[in-house]
Structures are given as structure tokens and as C-alpha cells.
Amino acid sequence: MNIKFNPPWLRYSYRQLFLTGLCFSLILSFLHHPLVVQSATINQAKITEILDSSQVYINGNQARIKAIARKGQRVSTRNARAQLSFNTGGVGRLAHNSVLTVGQCAHLRRGTLLVNGSVNGCTNSTTAGVRGTTYMLTVDETGHEEIQVLEGEVVLRKRVNPGIEDEKVIRGLGKKGSSVKTISSSIENELIAQEEELESHTVRLGAGEKVKIRPNGEVGKVQPLTAKEFEQLLTGKLFNDFTTQLPGIDNIKDSFQRLFPGVSFPLPLPLPNIPIIPQIPRLPF
């Protein structure tokens, strides 16, 4: 008589138990070690709108609408505002007297940048990792920084290396008026390496929160935005006068109303597209 001590149904049960335990372990590992928010690599930024004057430049050369700034190139404004469309699908808006370098992140060196969508912003001291978020990044003339989150979540990381010095980028790009449009491969690789060297310590900001960062990289206490501060952002220079509304305006409204119930949202929302019904021609009798 052949006695089976390990029938097929028992082997199947063992496999099921093993797979269930493995899945449970992976879930626990993910909850204990959440993934760092990452966006797609920024390769270029297209200028889609210019306001107030024509003083928008790429590497010191005056730029027009549809001009493209590529990795390592710098977009700057004087007495003008500009809207940028990144290859990641995100949108950025620069205020007057702002300087931004296109790299692994949108590197704001001076001024104010409004970001909507999948665009990681950074400064000389900090990188802001996002996914589908709207936030404001400011760097003043003294090097003090501030990040204000309107909706979504931003994960701040302190940068180990502040990045390549300006003269290195300028040397790779050529002087003003030069026909050289792209940086050398060695400079580009150095830029990428600099952008990726980050510390593991993070600070998380949710919707309606802000934080200030000192020039030495010291991150201040996370504080809530007041209703007045939020309204001032929505009615300020990076929301007014642009011909196109931000793609995530509905999410911003939901965030505002959740944070400040009973307070009217200060911006008009775009009207839905209503199909036009063609008129039926009248008969001649």
C-alpha cells in the first residue's frame, strides 16, 4: 500500500501560506520605510507665456514664447513674469527678477517660482520632492528661502553639495551671444552628480503649510498658512493676468476649502466647455 504523506492539496496550501506571508512582509516593509517621492527627470522647459515686458532670457539671450531652455541652461527674468512648461508635464511660473537653472530639478537661484505638477524644485541648500503638487518657492537676495504648499505634499531634503558654481555653468555654455547652446558632457555629468547627492533626513510639508530655511541650510519650524496668507498667494503676481489657468486649480480649491471651511475661494474657476448646438436651417416656406 502506498501512503502519501504529502498530498497535492497540502503542498498547495503550503504555497498559499508562503505567498501570503511574503506579501504581508512586503506591506509591512513599505509602511515602515515609505518610498521617497520622486518626479521624472527634467530635461527642458519651454516658455509658454510672457507678461509685463519682454525681459525674459535664456543664458542672457532674450527669449520669446516657445523658446526652449535645456538641461544646464538658465532662465531669468527682470521686469517680467514667465510661464514654463516642463517635459515632465508640470508647469512653473517665474516672478520678476528670478533666476532658474534647468537640471535634475528646477533650480531656483533667486526670486519666486510657482510649481504645479511633477516638478522637483530645489535651491542651493534644499531639494523639494513632489508628485502632482502645487507649491511656492522663494529665495531672496540674502539667501533666505521659503516654501509654501498650496495642495499635495512636499518632501524636503537638505543637499549635501550646493551645486556647481555659476562660472562653471557659464563656461560650459559660452558667453552671452555665443552660438554654443548646450553644455559639455563632463559639465552635464557633474551637474547630475551634484543634484543626486542628498542627505537621508527629510521634512514633510502638507497642504497649507510653510517653512523657512536659512542660508546655512538650517530648516525652521513647519508652520500653518493662515487664510489671509493663502488668499494673498492666490491673488498675487503668479496667479493674476495669465491667460491660462493652472491645470490643478480644482485641487487647490479643494485644499483651500478643506483648510478654511466657510471662507470663499478668491479665484474664479474656469467654466466647463458647453457644446454648441448648430441651428437647424429654416425651410423656405
Buried (B, 14 or more C-beta within 10 A) or exposed (E): EEEEEEEEEEEEEEEEEEEEEEEEEEEEEEEEEEEEBEBEBBBBBBBBBBBBEEBBBBBBEEBEEEBBBBBBBBBBBEEBBBBBBBBBBBBBBBBBBBBBBBBBBBBBBBBBBBBBBBBBBBBBBBBBBBBBBBBBBBBEEEBEBBBBBBBBBBBBBBBEEEBBEEEBBBEBBBEEEEEEBBBEEEBBEBBBEBBEEBEEEBBBBBBBBBBBBEBEBEBBEBBEBEBEBBBEBBEEBBBEEBEEEBBBBEBBBBBBEEBBEEEEBBBEEEEEEEEEEEEEEEEEE
